[in-house]
Each structure stands twice: as structure tokens, then as C-alpha cells.
């Protein structure tokens, strides 16, 4: 009987505990779920932080600052007797760049080093090197500067054809010509944009096509610095910002730079094919309105150029090059940039209602 009473009491206690646990269990599960979610969010944030830190540690040693040295002449207004001008040397950080060879080749924007001043390169460890040579790409906003150095750490270059809108990117450089080694983070906001790039330090402007848009903060002085993906690979060269806008910056795709570097390494300079025309595209709509064919309307021909030798004239409309139609989205400049010096191209043009077939032999871009 005592055992039976004891068993009943134990059963009653177990049932009571179960009822209490059942009433609190949903809240307990919810609490654990929410806490788990919070924990997951923390892990995600820490993970993204770690990625950016890893990128910076990998890339920063290869990022440089480009500076220019200038002589400034000052007159002392109170020196009424001698009026001798006082010459002072002034150094200004004007852009950024990154190392592409251990023996001192640095990539930057052409507009950063477009004047004939005395340039220097300051590496991540603060060492200053005088720029010995500058090689400017006549087609793209790219320049390679050479310094006397060895054992430099090179960047790893990625594949800009794989860039996707929304992917994480980091920009490194010297914004405003003051803050060396600055890092900003963002995403790829767009691809295939067309812009006009220039420098606030030099009088320069150039139209660029097929650039990468990013919301990573890019400012004057960032020009020439790398835009880097989450693997620490350079996918672009920071080139310009949108005037009057916030968080809209642009970078040249790294594949353009790789092509230019190959051209440079093969020839010791940028051997670009040259036809010698300036033109304006005629869209299909404008062509229909004016009863002319769609193509490239020739505005000017460079004297002594392959175009002049092939008898291309102002007012002609180029409709095809090597049987490739010239239309919106397919420009003459794009076709010529894919050619080599010495190539002979077949040109179909329209002149005074007649179609004419000519040939032109491409030469090296003059005055590089």
C-alpha cells in the first residue's frame, strides 16, 4: 500500500512538471530562436569585417601614392626695394596607383601624370621614389610609371568580365591628395557605364566606355588606385566620380589594364593602332531623317595619317570596317583598338550618294 501511494505521488509530480513545462516551452523555443538569429547576425557581421580586413592587409602594401613636385614663385609685397621673387619647392599628392611588377612598374591613370612635372611615388612604408619614366596609353586613361626599386609586392589581378552588380568591393588610395592608404567599402552598382573622366589637379578630360560603377566612396586623389574584390584581387582602376552626386564612383575594368600591360611588355611601349579620324556616330533615327546611311560621320582627318592616305574625307560616312557594320554600340574606335599596328583594314564608306570601298594600313599612334 505504501509503495502504491508513493508511485501515485510521483506520477502526480511528473504530470505537474510536464504541464508547467508545456506552458513555457513555446516561449522558450521562441527565445532560443531569436537568440540564435542574433547570434547568426553577429557571426555574419564579424565575417564581413574579417573579409575587408583580409583584403586591406593583402592589397595595401602594393598601393602607392603619386605626387608631383613644383616650383612656386612668390613675390613679397613688402620688399619694395629689391622685389626679388622667392622660389619655393612644393610637393603635392595628386593620385594613387598600384604595383604590377616587383622591379618598379606602377599602374595609375593617365590623367594623374598628364603634365610634364617631376613626379614621385610614395610606397606603403613611406619610402619615396623618383619617377624615371612614364608610359601613357594613347587610347585608354592608363599610364605606367617606372621607379628604381626591387622586391616590391605586386597586386593580384582578377577578371573584370566576371564582375557582378551587387558584389562587395573595396577601394584603396589617397583621397583629396591628403589621406594616404585610405580604405572605403561598397558594392558594384553598375557595369558597362560611359563617363567623362578628368583630374582636379590637371586640365584633362576623356570619354571612357564600359566602366564599373561603385558606391564605395571615391574622391579626387583616389584616381589610379585599385578597386578590389572580396578575394583581394584588383578588378578595376578607380578613375572618376560623378560631379554633384554622392557615392557614385567609376573604375576602369582590370581586363583593359591587363591588355595594355601585355602590349607594353611585348613592345616596351604602348603600340596602339591608329587610323587618324575624328567622327560622330549617326544613329538609325538620324540617318532616316536625313536620308543618309547609319555609320560614323567624319568630322576631321589627321594630316599624314592612314585615313588621309586612304583618301577618307570630311563629310564621308563610314558604314563598315572589315564587313562589320558601324552603328550605335559598335564604334570605329572599338574596332581599331582590337587591331594591330600594320594591319590593313577594309573600309566601306558613303560619299555623295555612292558607296566606296577602300583600304587603310594602320600605324602606331604618333606623339605618345
Protein Blocks (a to p, Z undefined) as FASTA:
>chain_A
ZZmmmmmmmmmmmmmmmmmmmmmmmmmmmmmmmmmmmmmmmmmmmmmmmmmmmmmmmmmm
mpccdddddddddddfklmmnopacdddddddfbdcddfbfnopacddfklmmcccdcdd
ddfkopacddfbdcddfkbccdddddddehiacdddddfklpcehiacddddjehhlagh
iacddddfbghiacddddfkbccddddehiacdfbdcdehjgopacddfkopafbdcfbd
cehiahiacdddfklmmmmmmmmmmnopacdddebpacddddfklmmmnopaeddddfbd
cehiaklmnopaehiacfbgghiacdehiafklmmmmpcehiacdddddeehiacddddd
ddddehZZ
